[in-house]
Amino acid sequence: MIDVTDQAGEGLWDEKSHAKVIISVDNVNTHKPEWLPEPPPNEIIEIEEELEESDFVILKVSARDKDVGAENSKVGYGI
């Protein structure tokens, strides 16, 4: 229940006004992202400086988020 007054009841309103307020909270971010598969911890990858090959995969990662909705299930990566 919310009570509303004007200047602590000393102004234009002689009595308090009342209102019932219902607040609904939607849980939109329930799950945290998970790796598929879990990447190795603290992996060091060494690449030879003089390799002739210049286009190769070093490490592939994938993750998913089981939350519903485009924004809440989006996963981003940064290197």
N, C-alpha and C positions, 0 to 999 in steps of 0.2 A: 504494500500500500504506500502511495506517495502522498504527502501533504504539501500543499502549495499555499504560501501566504505572500502578502505584499508588504515589504518593509517590516518584517517580523510581526505582522498583524496590525500595524499601526497606520496603514495607508488607506488605499481605496477600498480594500475588501474588509468587511467586518468579520467574516468567518473564513475558516480554512476551506479550501476545495480539495476533494479527494479523487484519486484515480487509481484503478487497479492496472498494473503493468505486468504483462507476461513476457518473459525473455526466453527465447529458444536458442540454444547453441547447437549448431551443426558441427560435428566432428569431421573435418575435411582432411586432416593430415595425421592419420592413424599409424601408418607404416613408414619405417625408415627404408631408404634404398638398400638393396642387397646385391652383392657381387655375384656374378655367374660365370665361371666358378670364382671362388675367393682367390684374389691375387696373392702371390707369395709375399711374405712380409720382408721388408728391407732388402729387396733384391738389388744386386749391383749388376749392371749390364755393361760390359766393356766392348767398345767398338774400335777396331783398328783404324788408325788415322789415314792410312794410305790405301784403303780399300778401293778397288776399281768399281765395284758395284755401288750404286748410289740410291737405289730405290728398293728398300726391303723392309719387312715388318720386324720391329724389335720386340714389341709386346702388344698383345691384343687384350682389351678389357671390355667387359659388358656388365651392366647393372640394370635392375628393374625396381620399380616402386609400385606396390600393390594398391596405392590410394586411387580413389575414383576421381575422374575428371582430368582434363588435359593439363591444367596447371599443376595440380597436386601430384600427378604421376610422372611429371617431367624429371629426367635425370640429366645432370650436366657434368662435364669432365673438365679438368684444368691441369695443365702440365707446367 
